[in-house]
Amino acid sequence: MPGIDDKKLLREFTRLSPALTAAEARQRLSRRPYGSNFGVVVGDDGAALACLRDTQIGVWPDDQTLDALRARWPALRTLPEDEVVHLGLVARFFNQDFTDHLDLPGVVLVDATGRPTAILTRRTLDLALADLRPPSGTRGAGSAVLGEPAPRDGGPAVPIPREGELMVTRYGRLRFPAQAALRQRRELTITVNRAQAGVPGQVELGLTAREWPLRVTATLVGIRPEDFTVDGPSGGVIEVPRTADSLPLTFTLTPQSLGKKEICVLFEQGNDCMTTATIATEVVETLAAPAGDAEVINPPSLASTGLPADVTIYITRLDAETYGVLARTAADNPDSPPREVDRISFKKGPDAFMDEIYQELNQKTKGGLTPAQFDEEVKIIGANLYDSLFREDGFKRFYAEEMYGLPGQPAVQIISDEPYVPWEIMRPSRIDPATNRWESDEFYFCERFALSRWLAGPQRPGALALQRVAIVAPPSNLQYVQDEIDAIKRLPGLQVTEIKTLAELRGFLQNGSAEIVHFACHGKFEGDDPGRSAVQLGSGEYLRPRDLVAEYRNFARGRPLVFLNACDSGRVGLGLTGVDGWAQALNKAEVGFFIGSVWKTTDALACAFARTFYERLQAGDTVGLAMLLARKAIARAGDATYLSYTLYAHPRARAVAR
């Protein structure tokens, strides 16, 4: 059984036929090893019908068959063994889904055909979990198995929501014609199925099984009125049964112009899951014959990310110069589609608009300014960026009403089709209602929030093992690289491997593995072709995003954190095949986390930032909070380095013991 290898849970049990008498059933139970007193009644087809104790059988007349007493059997509870990923999930099933049936002896694990394979009881589960929990004030494997953090400073464990939730795989099927006639209404139907329907291009959904039926929200995003009009709502909820396919959710679209078109669908489960799937179709004058189903382009996978961010902002491309801004807060109904709060229009194209800002920022980091002068210059850039992008009755209103007053250090994630906007340095402004004077926010976005990004598409699992580290640090003229390496090596419990040459790195990318891959080196962004942006590995040797072809992605199988502590490493742009750069290349390799810098950084502060970030992860902070605290640790130097880092991850992911 996947994820269950503890023998305490694989209890022997007796398979009982409904034709047995009570006396025969008790006799068979008494002959089982280990004193097992559980029986599973199995029908002629091999499927489990009921789970019984010998004490329950004991109250029945000896000569009556089990089948004759079917009405007195307790309701059978089964758990498909392919849905069990670790013990914490089974505990959750008992604690939440099983509380109204305290008389039941246990849960029967069944295979895909419904045949029983094991029986789990409350008592055996409690014993197994107790054995796995480490003593108070120690670190151990139990933290990883149960989803609990390691204790801080020998004190009690810090309670966090369990990552141990039952995960099930379902398949979203999107059906729309490959060709549609102009101004003729056509239906887009979406179903969520238990099994693949034998057609290509389905969306694999990794769903969290909380309460059946599950609820998946599907929303049409980025639909331009010049392409299609949508008759009726643009979002809806699909109820996913446990043992059957869902009923279809239907959208009605009317094509408005000729040519090749794309329809984008956003899938969510509550607040904490997101993926998009794109349908490619063509609008023609008239249809001569049925065209078949449209293709789903590069269907992504959906994975749960744990607790939702306090605010999630979606930036969706509408056309070459226009992007929709959608938002969802933790207070919103998780079954409702995200709200459109604004639209961004770039007057001369987003790449040209942002390139001027990056050039100006790089100029500011070359020196010659006092800390006060530098801070004032970047404040102006961030304030102008905020003012030029958003409308007063759009995102600015949303920020003032629903983000500005969030308590503590809120987690905010930007999930975006646009690769340009430096959200980290946004500086909101407003009119103070008390004084009627304009004022800028005291903090940049990356100072006020535990901020992270993700490129539109699947998000990776939300837990990060913190044990094996590969440091890529070729010889260079960077004064503080050795300090950075030594600081990482001094962190307790890490196994550190150093990589010095391009040949060694290529070997690692092909066959190696680590939870953290940390680069400490020079970097350079190529605006004309971001795929040729590079990190320098010795004289004349470089690693570029486009080098991460198939065989050089194997290092990412364990969903590591990749930290490119190099100038310009975090920037992405429009390459020859769309969004490109390190963030896109590493996302394609399916790393779980990525940190880079979007403009030039200072060597000494880059070292201090990395050291603080890893220390905070080891202390149990989420990755978003660790980024925020690392920024604050170096912010007083009056240097752009603390603003330049960008994080691609779920902000509430955290490190766990392994």
C-alpha positions as CSV (number, residue, x, y, z in Angstrom):
1,M,0.0,0.0,0.0
2,P,1.4,3.4,-0.9
3,G,2.7,5.2,2.1
4,I,1.8,2.6,4.7
5,D,4.6,0.2,5.7
6,D,4.2,0.1,9.5
7,K,3.4,-3.5,10.3
8,K,1.3,-2.4,13.3
9,L,-1.3,-1.1,10.8
10,L,-1.3,-4.1,8.5
11,R,-3.3,-6.2,10.9
12,E,-4.3,-9.8,10.0
13,F,-8.0,-10.1,9.5
14,T,-10.4,-12.9,8.6
15,R,-12.4,-12.8,5.3
16,L,-15.8,-14.1,6.2
17,S,-18.4,-15.3,3.7
18,P,-22.1,-14.1,4.2
19,A,-23.1,-17.8,4.1
20,L,-21.2,-18.6,7.4
21,T,-23.1,-19.1,10.6
22,A,-22.2,-17.0,13.6
23,A,-20.6,-20.0,15.3
24,E,-18.5,-20.7,12.2
25,A,-17.4,-17.0,12.0
26,R,-16.4,-17.0,15.7
27,Q,-14.4,-20.2,15.3
28,R,-12.6,-18.8,12.3
29,L,-11.7,-15.6,14.1
30,S,-10.3,-17.5,17.0
31,R,-7.8,-19.3,14.8
32,R,-6.2,-16.2,13.4
33,P,-2.6,-15.3,14.5
34,Y,-1.8,-12.4,16.8
35,G,-5.1,-12.8,18.5
36,S,-6.8,-10.8,15.8
37,N,-10.6,-10.5,16.5
38,F,-11.7,-8.6,13.3
39,G,-13.5,-10.0,10.4
40,V,-14.4,-8.6,7.0
41,V,-17.5,-10.0,5.3
42,V,-16.8,-10.5,1.6
43,G,-19.4,-11.0,-1.1
44,D,-19.3,-13.4,-3.9
45,D,-17.6,-10.8,-6.1
46,G,-14.8,-10.3,-3.6
47,A,-15.9,-6.9,-2.5
48,A,-16.0,-6.0,1.2
49,L,-19.5,-5.9,2.7
50,A,-19.0,-5.3,6.4
51,C,-16.4,-5.1,9.1
52,L,-17.1,-7.1,12.4
53,R,-15.6,-7.8,15.8
54,D,-16.0,-11.2,17.3
55,T,-18.0,-9.6,20.1
56,Q,-20.5,-8.4,17.6
57,I,-20.9,-11.8,16.2
58,G,-21.2,-13.2,19.7
59,V,-24.6,-11.6,20.3
60,W,-26.1,-13.5,17.3
61,P,-27.6,-17.0,17.4
62,D,-25.1,-19.6,16.5
63,D,-27.2,-21.1,13.7
64,Q,-27.9,-17.9,11.8
65,T,-25.8,-16.9,8.8
66,L,-24.2,-13.6,8.6
67,D,-26.2,-12.8,5.5
68,A,-29.4,-13.3,7.5
69,L,-28.3,-10.6,9.9
70,R,-27.3,-8.0,7.3
71,A,-29.7,-5.4,8.7
72,R,-27.7,-5.4,12.0
73,W,-24.3,-4.8,10.5
74,P,-22.8,-1.4,11.0
75,A,-22.3,0.7,7.9
76,L,-19.1,-0.3,6.3
77,R,-16.4,2.3,6.0
78,T,-13.7,1.7,3.3
79,L,-10.7,3.7,2.3
80,P,-9.1,3.1,-1.2
81,E,-5.5,2.1,-0.5
82,D,-4.3,4.3,-3.4
83,E,-5.7,7.3,-1.6
84,V,-3.7,6.7,1.6
85,V,-0.4,8.6,1.5
86,H,0.7,8.5,5.2
87,L,-0.5,7.8,8.7
88,G,-1.6,11.3,9.4
89,L,-4.2,11.0,6.7
90,V,-5.7,7.9,8.2
91,A,-5.8,9.6,11.6
92,R,-7.7,12.5,10.0
93,F,-10.2,10.1,8.5
94,F,-10.9,8.7,11.9
95,N,-11.0,12.1,13.7
96,Q,-13.2,13.9,11.3
97,D,-15.1,11.5,9.0
98,F,-15.6,8.7,11.5
99,T,-16.6,10.5,14.7
100,D,-20.4,9.7,14.4
101,H,-19.7,6.0,14.2
102,L,-17.8,5.2,17.4
103,D,-19.2,1.7,17.5
104,L,-17.5,0.7,14.3
105,P,-14.4,-1.5,14.7
106,G,-12.3,0.2,12.0
107,V,-11.7,1.2,8.4
108,V,-11.1,-1.4,5.7
109,L,-8.6,-0.6,3.1
110,V,-9.7,-1.8,-0.3
111,D,-8.0,-2.1,-3.7
112,A,-9.3,-0.7,-7.0
113,T,-11.8,-3.6,-7.3
114,G,-13.2,-3.2,-3.8
115,R,-11.4,-6.2,-2.3
116,P,-10.2,-5.8,1.3
117,T,-6.5,-5.6,1.8
118,A,-6.1,-4.5,5.4
119,I,-8.0,-3.2,8.4
120,L,-7.1,-0.2,10.5
121,T,-8.5,0.4,13.9
122,R,-8.5,3.3,16.2
123,R,-6.3,1.6,18.8
124,T,-3.7,0.3,16.4
125,L,-3.5,3.6,14.7
126,D,-3.1,5.4,18.0
127,L,-0.3,3.1,19.0
128,A,1.5,3.6,15.7
129,L,1.3,7.3,15.9
130,A,2.6,7.3,19.4
131,D,5.6,5.3,18.4
132,L,6.3,7.7,15.6
133,R,6.1,10.9,17.7
134,P,9.6,12.0,19.0
135,P,9.9,12.8,22.7
136,S,9.3,16.4,23.7
137,G,12.1,18.7,22.8
138,T,13.7,16.4,20.3
139,R,13.7,16.1,16.5
140,G,12.7,13.0,14.8
141,A,11.0,11.3,11.9
142,G,7.6,11.8,13.5
143,S,7.7,15.5,12.6
144,A,7.8,14.6,8.9
145,V,5.3,11.8,9.1
146,L,2.7,13.8,11.0
147,G,3.3,17.2,9.4
148,E,4.5,18.8,12.6
149,P,7.4,21.2,12.8
150,A,10.5,20.5,14.8
151,P,10.3,22.2,18.2
152,R,12.2,25.5,18.6
153,D,14.8,25.8,21.3
154,G,13.8,22.5,22.9
155,G,10.4,23.8,23.7
156,P,7.0,22.5,22.7
157,A,6.2,21.9,19.1
158,V,4.7,24.9,17.3
159,P,1.3,23.9,16.1
160,I,0.6,24.3,12.4
161,P,-2.1,22.8,10.2
162,R,-1.3,19.3,9.1
163,E,-0.2,18.8,5.6
164,G,-1.5,15.2,6.0
165,E,-4.7,15.4,4.2
166,L,-6.1,12.7,2.0
167,M,-5.1,13.3,-1.6
168,V,-7.1,11.9,-4.5
169,T,-6.4,12.1,-8.3
170,R,-9.2,13.1,-10.6
171,Y,-9.1,14.1,-14.3
172,G,-10.8,17.2,-15.7
173,R,-12.1,16.8,-19.2
174,L,-12.8,20.0,-21.2
175,R,-14.9,19.6,-24.4
176,F,-15.3,22.3,-27.0
177,P,-15.3,21.9,-30.8
178,A,-11.9,22.2,-32.6
179,Q,-13.8,24.6,-35.0
180,A,-16.7,26.8,-34.3
181,A,-18.8,28.9,-36.7
182,L,-18.8,32.6,-36.3
183,R,-21.6,34.0,-34.1
184,Q,-23.0,30.5,-33.5
185,R,-23.4,29.6,-29.8
186,R,-21.3,26.7,-28.7
187,E,-21.0,24.9,-25.3
188,L,-17.9,24.3,-23.3
189,T,-18.5,21.3,-21.0
190,I,-16.2,20.4,-18.1
191,T,-16.4,17.1,-16.1
192,V,-14.2,15.8,-13.4
193,N,-13.7,12.0,-13.8
194,R,-12.4,9.2,-11.6
195,A,-10.4,7.8,-14.5
196,Q,-8.8,9.0,-17.7
197,A,-11.3,8.8,-20.5
198,G,-8.8,7.6,-23.0
199,V,-8.5,11.0,-24.7
200,P,-5.4,13.2,-24.7
201,G,-5.1,16.6,-23.1
202,Q,-7.0,16.0,-19.9
203,V,-6.1,18.0,-16.8
204,E,-4.8,15.9,-13.9
205,L,-6.2,17.3,-10.6
206,G,-4.6,16.3,-7.3
207,L,-7.4,17.2,-5.0
208,T,-7.6,17.3,-1.2
209,A,-10.4,15.1,0.1
210,R,-12.0,17.0,3.0
211,E,-15.7,16.4,2.7
212,W,-17.4,14.5,-0.1
213,P,-18.6,15.6,-2.5
214,L,-15.5,17.7,-3.2
215,R,-16.1,21.1,-4.8
216,V,-14.0,22.3,-7.7
217,T,-14.4,25.8,-9.1
218,A,-13.9,26.4,-12.8
219,T,-13.6,29.9,-14.1
220,L,-13.2,31.3,-17.6
221,V,-10.3,33.8,-17.5
222,G,-8.8,36.1,-20.1
223,I,-11.8,35.8,-22.5
224,R,-11.6,38.9,-24.7
225,P,-15.0,40.3,-25.9
226,E,-13.7,40.6,-29.4
227,D,-13.1,36.8,-29.4
228,F,-16.1,35.4,-27.5
229,T,-19.1,36.6,-25.6
230,V,-20.1,34.5,-22.6
231,D,-23.8,33.9,-22.1
232,G,-24.4,33.6,-18.4
233,P,-21.9,33.2,-15.6
234,S,-18.2,32.8,-16.4
235,G,-17.5,30.6,-13.3
236,G,-19.2,27.7,-11.6
237,V,-18.8,24.9,-9.1
238,I,-18.3,21.2,-10.0
239,E,-19.3,18.7,-7.3
240,V,-17.0,15.7,-7.4
241,P,-18.5,12.5,-5.9
242,R,-16.3,9.9,-4.3
243,T,-17.3,6.9,-6.4
244,A,-18.5,8.4,-9.7
245,D,-17.8,11.0,-12.3
246,S,-19.1,14.5,-11.8
247,L,-22.1,16.0,-13.6
248,P,-21.0,18.4,-16.4
249,L,-20.5,22.2,-15.8
250,T,-21.5,24.0,-19.0
251,F,-20.5,27.5,-20.3
252,T,-22.0,29.0,-23.5
253,L,-19.7,31.0,-25.7
254,T,-20.5,32.8,-29.0
255,P,-17.5,33.4,-31.3
256,Q,-17.2,37.1,-32.4
257,S,-14.2,37.1,-34.8
258,L,-12.4,34.7,-37.2
259,G,-9.1,32.9,-36.6
260,K,-7.3,30.8,-34.1
261,K,-8.4,31.3,-30.5
262,E,-7.6,30.2,-27.0
263,I,-10.0,29.6,-24.1
264,C,-8.4,29.6,-20.6
265,V,-10.0,27.8,-17.6
266,L,-8.8,28.3,-14.1
267,F,-9.4,25.4,-11.7
268,E,-9.5,25.9,-7.9
269,Q,-10.4,23.9,-4.9
270,G,-11.3,26.3,-2.2
271,N,-8.6,29.0,-1.8
272,D,-5.6,26.8,-1.8
273,C,-5.3,25.2,-5.2
274,M,-4.9,26.6,-8.7
275,T,-4.1,25.5,-12.2
276,T,-5.0,26.7,-15.6
277,A,-5.8,24.7,-18.8
278,T,-5.9,26.3,-22.3
279,I,-8.1,25.1,-25.1
280,A,-7.0,25.8,-28.7
281,T,-9.9,26.2,-31.2
282,E,-10.5,28.0,-34.5
283,V,-13.4,30.2,-35.5
284,V,-14.5,29.8,-39.2
285,E,-17.2,31.4,-41.3
286,T,-19.3,28.2,-41.7
287,L,-18.8,24.6,-40.7
288,A,-18.8,22.0,-43.5
289,A,-18.7,19.0,-41.1
290,P,-18.3,18.3,-37.4
291,A,-14.8,19.2,-36.3
292,G,-14.2,17.0,-33.3
293,D,-13.0,18.2,-29.9
294,A,-10.5,21.1,-29.5
295,E,-7.1,20.3,-28.1
296,V,-6.1,21.1,-24.5
297,I,-2.6,22.7,-24.7
298,N,0.0,21.5,-22.2
299,P,-2.5,20.5,-19.5
300,P,-0.9,21.0,-16.1
301,S,-1.3,19.1,-12.9
302,L,-3.0,20.5,-9.8
303,A,-1.5,20.1,-6.4
304,S,-2.7,21.2,-3.0
305,T,-0.6,23.9,-1.3
306,G,-2.0,23.7,2.2
307,L,-3.3,26.9,3.8
308,P,-4.3,29.6,1.4
309,A,-2.5,32.9,1.2
310,D,-4.3,35.8,2.9
311,V,-4.5,37.4,-0.6
312,T,-4.0,35.8,-4.0
313,I,-3.7,38.0,-7.0
314,Y,-4.1,36.6,-10.5
315,I,-2.7,38.5,-13.5
316,T,-4.1,37.1,-16.7
317,R,-3.2,38.1,-20.2
318,L,-6.0,39.4,-22.3
319,D,-4.0,40.7,-25.3
320,A,-0.5,41.8,-26.1
321,E,-0.7,44.9,-24.0
322,T,-3.7,44.2,-21.6
323,Y,-3.9,42.1,-18.5
324,G,-6.8,41.4,-16.2
325,V,-6.2,41.6,-12.4
326,L,-8.3,39.2,-10.4
327,A,-8.1,38.7,-6.6
328,R,-9.2,36.4,-3.9
329,T,-8.9,36.9,-0.1
330,A,-9.0,34.2,2.6
331,A,-12.3,35.8,3.7
332,D,-13.9,35.2,0.4
333,N,-16.2,32.2,-0.2
334,P,-13.7,29.5,-1.3
335,D,-16.2,28.2,-3.9
336,S,-16.6,31.5,-5.6
337,P,-14.4,32.5,-8.6
338,P,-11.8,35.2,-8.0
339,R,-13.0,38.8,-8.5
340,E,-11.8,41.0,-11.3
341,V,-10.6,44.1,-9.6
342,D,-8.7,45.9,-12.4
343,R,-7.1,45.8,-15.8
344,I,-3.5,46.8,-16.6
345,S,-2.8,48.5,-20.0
346,F,0.8,49.0,-21.1
347,K,0.9,51.8,-23.6
348,K,4.1,50.7,-25.4
349,G,4.2,47.0,-24.5
350,P,5.0,45.6,-21.1
351,D,8.6,44.6,-22.0
352,A,9.6,48.1,-23.1
353,F,7.7,49.7,-20.2
354,M,9.5,47.5,-17.6
355,D,12.9,47.5,-19.2
356,E,13.2,51.3,-18.6
357,I,12.4,50.6,-14.9
358,Y,15.0,47.9,-14.6
359,Q,17.7,50.0,-16.3
360,E,16.9,52.9,-13.9
361,L,17.1,50.5,-10.9
362,N,20.5,49.1,-12.0
363,Q,21.8,52.7,-12.3
364,K,20.7,53.4,-8.7
365,T,22.6,50.4,-7.4
366,K,26.0,51.5,-8.9
367,G,26.7,53.7,-6.0
368,G,27.2,57.4,-5.4
369,L,24.0,57.9,-3.4
370,T,23.7,58.1,0.3
371,P,21.2,55.6,1.9
372,A,18.7,58.4,2.3
373,Q,19.1,59.5,-1.3
374,F,18.8,55.9,-2.6
375,D,15.7,55.2,-0.5
376,E,14.0,58.3,-1.8
377,E,14.8,57.4,-5.4
378,V,13.4,53.9,-5.2
379,K,10.3,55.2,-3.3
380,I,9.6,57.4,-6.3
381,I,10.1,54.5,-8.8
382,G,7.8,52.3,-6.7
383,A,5.1,55.0,-6.3
384,N,5.1,55.8,-10.0
385,L,4.8,52.1,-10.9
386,Y,1.8,51.8,-8.6
387,D,0.1,54.9,-9.9
388,S,0.7,54.2,-13.6
389,L,-0.6,50.6,-13.5
390,F,-3.7,50.7,-11.4
391,R,-7.0,52.7,-11.4
392,E,-8.4,54.5,-8.4
393,D,-11.6,52.5,-8.5
394,G,-9.8,49.3,-9.4
395,F,-6.9,47.6,-7.6
396,K,-6.1,50.8,-5.6
397,R,-9.5,50.6,-4.0
398,F,-9.1,46.8,-3.4
399,Y,-5.7,47.4,-1.8
400,A,-7.0,50.2,0.5
401,E,-10.1,48.3,1.6
402,E,-8.9,44.7,1.8
403,M,-5.1,44.6,2.0
404,Y,-3.8,47.7,3.8
405,G,-5.3,46.8,7.1
406,L,-4.5,43.1,7.3
407,P,-2.9,42.3,10.6
408,G,0.5,40.8,11.3
409,Q,2.7,39.7,8.3
410,P,0.1,38.6,5.8
411,A,1.0,36.1,3.1
412,V,0.3,37.4,-0.4
413,Q,0.9,35.5,-3.7
414,I,1.0,36.9,-7.2
415,I,0.1,34.2,-9.8
416,S,0.7,35.7,-13.2
417,D,0.9,35.4,-16.9
418,E,3.0,38.5,-17.0
419,P,6.8,38.2,-16.3
420,Y,7.6,41.8,-16.0
421,V,6.2,43.8,-13.0
422,P,8.5,44.1,-10.0
423,W,5.7,43.7,-7.5
424,E,8.3,43.7,-4.7
425,I,8.9,47.5,-4.9
426,M,5.3,48.6,-5.4
427,R,4.7,51.7,-3.1
428,P,1.0,52.4,-2.7
429,S,-0.2,55.9,-2.0
430,R,-3.5,57.3,-0.8
431,I,-5.3,60.4,0.6
432,D,-5.3,60.3,4.3
433,P,-9.0,60.8,5.2
434,A,-8.0,62.5,8.5
435,T,-5.7,65.2,7.0
436,N,-6.9,65.2,3.3
437,R,-3.2,65.0,2.3
438,W,-1.5,62.6,-0.1
439,E,0.9,60.1,1.5
440,S,2.9,57.1,0.4
441,D,2.7,53.8,2.2
442,E,5.4,53.4,4.8
443,F,6.4,50.0,3.3
444,Y,7.1,48.5,-0.1
445,F,5.0,45.4,-1.0
446,C,7.8,43.1,-0.1
447,E,8.2,44.7,3.3
448,R,4.5,44.8,4.3
449,F,3.7,41.2,3.1
450,A,5.3,37.8,3.1
451,L,5.2,38.0,-0.7
452,S,5.7,35.4,-3.3
453,R,5.0,34.8,-7.0
454,W,4.2,31.9,-9.3
455,L,3.9,31.6,-13.0
456,A,0.4,30.6,-14.1
457,G,0.3,26.8,-13.9
458,P,0.7,24.0,-11.4
459,Q,2.0,24.7,-7.9
460,R,4.3,22.2,-6.2
461,P,3.8,20.6,-2.8
462,G,4.0,22.9,0.1
463,A,6.7,21.2,2.3
464,L,10.5,21.6,1.9
465,A,13.0,19.0,3.3
466,L,16.0,20.8,4.7
467,Q,18.9,18.4,4.8
468,R,21.0,18.0,1.7
469,V,22.5,21.2,0.1
470,A,24.4,21.4,-3.2
471,I,26.3,24.7,-3.4
472,V,27.4,25.9,-6.8
473,A,30.3,28.3,-6.2
474,P,32.9,28.5,-8.9
475,P,36.1,30.6,-8.4
476,S,35.3,34.3,-8.8
477,N,36.2,37.7,-7.7
478,L,33.2,37.9,-5.4
479,Q,34.7,38.7,-2.0
480,Y,32.0,37.2,0.2
481,V,31.3,33.9,-1.6
482,Q,33.4,31.9,0.8
483,D,31.7,33.6,3.7
484,E,28.4,32.5,2.2
485,I,29.5,28.9,1.8
486,D,30.9,28.8,5.4
487,A,27.6,30.3,6.8
488,I,25.6,27.6,5.1
489,K,27.9,24.8,6.3
490,R,27.6,26.0,9.8
491,L,23.9,25.6,9.9
492,P,23.1,22.4,12.0
493,G,22.0,19.2,10.4
494,L,22.9,20.0,6.7
495,Q,24.9,17.8,4.4
496,V,26.7,20.2,2.1
497,T,28.3,19.3,-1.3
498,E,30.3,21.9,-3.3
499,I,30.2,22.1,-7.1
500,K,33.0,24.2,-8.7
501,T,32.9,23.5,-12.4
502,L,30.4,23.4,-15.3
503,A,31.2,19.7,-15.8
504,E,30.5,18.9,-12.2
505,L,27.2,20.9,-12.4
506,R,26.1,19.1,-15.5
507,G,26.7,15.7,-13.8
508,F,24.6,16.9,-10.8
509,L,21.8,18.2,-13.0
510,Q,21.6,14.8,-14.8
511,N,22.0,12.4,-11.9
512,G,22.2,14.3,-8.5
513,S,19.6,15.3,-6.0
514,A,19.4,17.7,-3.1
515,E,16.7,19.5,-1.2
516,I,18.5,22.9,-1.8
517,V,20.6,23.9,-4.8
518,H,22.3,27.2,-4.0
519,F,24.2,29.2,-6.5
520,A,26.7,31.9,-5.3
521,C,28.2,33.5,-8.5
522,H,27.9,36.2,-11.1
523,G,24.8,36.4,-13.3
524,K,23.7,38.4,-16.3
525,F,20.2,39.0,-17.9
526,E,19.8,39.0,-21.7
527,G,16.8,41.3,-22.4
528,D,16.7,40.4,-26.1
529,D,16.7,36.7,-25.5
530,P,16.1,35.8,-21.8
531,G,16.8,32.1,-22.5
532,R,20.4,33.1,-22.9
533,S,20.6,34.8,-19.5
534,A,23.5,33.2,-17.7
535,V,25.2,32.4,-14.4
536,Q,29.0,32.3,-14.8
537,L,30.9,29.1,-13.9
538,G,34.5,29.9,-14.3
539,S,36.3,31.4,-17.3
540,G,34.1,31.3,-20.4
541,E,31.7,28.7,-18.9
542,Y,28.1,29.5,-18.4
543,L,24.8,27.9,-17.5
544,R,21.8,29.3,-19.2
545,P,18.0,28.6,-18.8
546,R,17.9,27.0,-22.2
547,D,20.5,24.5,-21.1
548,L,18.0,22.8,-18.8
549,V,16.8,20.3,-21.5
550,A,15.3,17.0,-20.5
551,E,18.3,15.1,-19.1
552,Y,19.4,18.1,-17.1
553,R,16.1,18.3,-15.2
554,N,16.5,15.1,-13.3
555,F,18.0,16.9,-10.3
556,A,14.5,18.4,-9.7
557,R,12.6,15.2,-9.2
558,G,12.5,15.8,-5.4
559,R,11.0,19.4,-5.9
560,P,14.0,21.2,-4.4
561,L,14.5,24.9,-3.6
562,V,16.8,26.5,-6.1
563,F,18.4,29.8,-4.9
564,L,20.2,31.7,-7.6
565,N,22.1,34.2,-5.5
566,A,23.4,36.0,-8.6
567,C,22.7,39.3,-10.3
568,D,19.7,39.4,-12.6
569,S,18.8,35.7,-12.0
570,G,15.2,36.3,-11.2
571,R,14.1,38.2,-14.2
572,V,12.0,36.7,-16.9
573,G,10.8,38.2,-20.2
574,L,9.4,37.3,-23.6
575,G,11.8,34.9,-25.3
576,L,11.5,33.2,-28.6
577,T,8.8,30.9,-27.4
578,G,6.9,33.0,-24.9
579,V,7.8,33.7,-21.2
580,D,11.4,32.7,-20.7
581,G,14.3,33.1,-18.3
582,W,15.3,31.2,-15.2
583,A,11.9,31.3,-13.5
584,Q,10.3,29.7,-16.5
585,A,13.0,27.1,-17.0
586,L,13.0,26.0,-13.4
587,N,9.3,25.9,-13.3
588,K,9.4,23.6,-16.4
589,A,11.9,21.4,-14.5
590,E,9.2,21.3,-11.8
591,V,11.3,22.6,-8.9
592,G,9.2,23.4,-5.8
593,F,10.7,26.8,-5.0
594,F,12.9,29.4,-6.7
595,I,14.6,32.5,-5.4
596,G,16.5,34.9,-7.7
597,S,17.4,38.6,-7.9
598,V,15.8,40.9,-10.5
599,W,18.6,43.5,-10.6
600,K,22.2,43.8,-9.5
601,T,23.0,42.8,-5.9
602,T,25.8,43.7,-3.5
603,D,28.1,40.8,-2.6
604,A,28.2,41.2,1.2
605,L,24.5,41.8,1.5
606,A,23.7,38.8,-0.7
607,C,25.7,36.7,1.7
608,A,23.8,38.1,4.7
609,F,20.5,37.6,3.1
610,A,21.1,34.0,2.2
611,R,22.4,33.2,5.8
612,T,19.3,34.8,7.4
613,F,16.9,33.1,5.0
614,Y,18.2,29.6,5.8
615,E,18.3,30.3,9.5
616,R,14.7,31.4,9.5
617,L,13.7,28.3,7.6
618,Q,15.4,26.1,10.2
619,A,13.6,28.0,12.9
620,G,10.3,26.8,11.5
621,D,9.2,30.0,9.6
622,T,7.2,29.7,6.3
623,V,9.2,30.4,3.2
624,G,7.4,33.7,2.7
625,L,8.1,34.9,6.2
626,A,11.7,33.7,6.0
627,M,12.1,35.9,2.9
628,L,10.5,38.9,4.7
629,L,12.7,38.6,7.7
630,A,15.8,38.1,5.6
631,R,14.9,41.4,3.7
632,K,14.5,43.2,7.0
633,A,17.9,41.9,8.3
634,I,19.8,43.7,5.5
635,A,17.4,46.6,4.7
636,R,19.2,49.1,7.0
637,A,22.2,49.1,4.7
638,G,20.5,51.5,2.3
639,D,21.2,49.3,-0.7
640,A,18.8,47.8,-3.3
641,T,19.8,44.2,-2.5
642,Y,17.0,43.7,0.0
643,L,14.4,44.8,-2.6
644,S,15.8,42.8,-5.5
645,Y,15.0,39.3,-4.4
646,T,11.9,37.5,-5.7
647,L,10.4,34.3,-4.5
648,Y,8.5,31.8,-6.6
649,A,6.7,29.5,-4.2
650,H,3.6,29.1,-2.1
651,P,4.3,31.7,0.7
652,R,3.0,29.3,3.4
653,A,5.3,26.4,2.5
654,R,7.7,25.5,5.2
655,A,10.7,23.2,6.0
656,V,10.0,19.8,7.6
657,A,12.3,17.3,9.2
658,R,13.2,14.2,7.2
